[in-house]
């Protein structure tokens, strides 16, 4: 599993979960309130859902530490580390552009 897919999997799972980890009653603020919002009752997360989220968060942390502490970063010129890390974050986007161009040429 690559580093970028882990946050995406966490986000996708989060969109399917109830808004609260623990069961809580919903609410609805009256119309005209300065910050209108409402939530339905939350049944809370199941034990399995909590374990899935915890496992994905632990994996994201593990991957972040692995990337952030990799010996490669000591070879990057001082003052260029942030730029290099930002470029690394965008590699998958560039690869996607290359794949799309190759698909269009076929």
Secondary structure as the mmCIF struct_conf table of DSSP 4:
data_model
#
loop_
_struct_conf.conf_type_id
_struct_conf.id
_struct_conf.beg_label_comp_id
_struct_conf.beg_label_asym_id
_struct_conf.beg_label_seq_id
_struct_conf.end_label_comp_id
_struct_conf.end_label_asym_id
_struct_conf.end_label_seq_id
HELX_RH_AL_P HELX_RH_AL_P1 UNK A 3 UNK A 16
BEND BEND1 UNK A 17 UNK A 17
BEND BEND2 UNK A 19 UNK A 19
BEND BEND3 UNK A 21 UNK A 22
STRN STRN1 UNK A 24 UNK A 24
STRN STRN2 UNK A 27 UNK A 28
HELX_LH_PP_P HELX_LH_PP_P1 UNK A 29 UNK A 30
TURN_TY1_P TURN_TY1_P1 UNK A 31 UNK A 32
TURN_TY1_P TURN_TY1_P2 UNK A 34 UNK A 35
STRN STRN3 UNK A 38 UNK A 39
STRN STRN4 UNK A 42 UNK A 42
HELX_RH_AL_P HELX_RH_AL_P2 UNK A 47 UNK A 68
TURN_TY1_P TURN_TY1_P3 UNK A 69 UNK A 69
HELX_RH_3T_P HELX_RH_3T_P1 UNK A 71 UNK A 75
BEND BEND4 UNK A 76 UNK A 76
HELX_LH_PP_P HELX_LH_PP_P2 UNK A 77 UNK A 77
TURN_TY1_P TURN_TY1_P4 UNK A 78 UNK A 79
HELX_RH_AL_P HELX_RH_AL_P3 UNK A 81 UNK A 105
#
